[in-house]
């Protein structure tokens, strides 16, 4: 009977707890893997000979997809942190000029830049000095929160295309 009268107290949540929880969730979303494979897993083992191959019914090659995602992600990150950043022309500036990577080094450079820019957005989101809700002064209503969600959404969309392409090429582990 003693336990019945015992008062149960809940730990009060603070704004700081909510802020940290949001940052952690955003980072998890940016890294991927919750509802789908990680982006890097989709690139791992992509056959060099098939990186510039079109498949009937699919709009882009592997090179076009990774390079597009890299460019768009770079643009989102730079816009988020640099008032002097100038975005490429749309849509031509967001896609590579050719469907085939110029060489193996170009593919690797694109993959590494993708990883670096993703880490930069994660650093921005994790920085407690970053106000996720403040309107970016040089934008037209965007916030860092919106930019992080946009980046995660864009990457996830093209990740699906990349996996579809690999399956159609017979280059996905489950194929």
BELURNOR-V558950 format. One record per backbone hydrogen bond with DSSP energy under -1.0 kcal/mol. NH is the residue of the N-H (numbers start at 1). CO is the residue of the C=O. Records with the same first field share a line. If there is no record, write none. Layout:
# BELURNOR-V558950
NH = CO  CO
This chain:
# BELURNOR-V558950
18 = 14
19 = 15
20 = 16
21 = 17
22 = 18
23 = 19
24 = 20
25 = 21
26 = 22
27 = 23
28 = 24
29 = 25
30 = 26
31 = 27
32 = 28
42 = 38
43 = 39
44 = 40
46 = 43
50 = 47
51 = 48
53 = 50
58 = 55
63 = 51
65 = 61
66 = 62
67 = 63
68 = 64
69 = 65
70 = 66
71 = 67
72 = 68
73 = 69
74 = 70
75 = 71
76 = 72
77 = 73
78 = 74
79 = 75
80 = 76
81 = 77
82 = 78
85 = 82
93 = 89
94 = 91
95 = 92
107 = 103
108 = 104
109 = 105
110 = 106
111 = 107
112 = 108
113 = 109
114 = 110
115 = 111
116 = 112
117 = 113
118 = 114
119 = 115
120 = 116
121 = 117
122 = 118
123 = 119
124 = 120
125 = 121
126 = 122
127 = 123
130 = 127
136 = 142
139 = 136
145 = 132
147 = 143
148 = 144
149 = 145
150 = 146
151 = 147
152 = 148
153 = 149
154 = 150
155 = 151
156 = 152
157 = 153
158 = 154
159 = 155
160 = 156
161 = 157
162 = 158
163 = 159
164 = 160
165 = 161
166 = 162
167 = 163
168 = 164
169 = 165
170 = 167
171 = 166
175 = 172
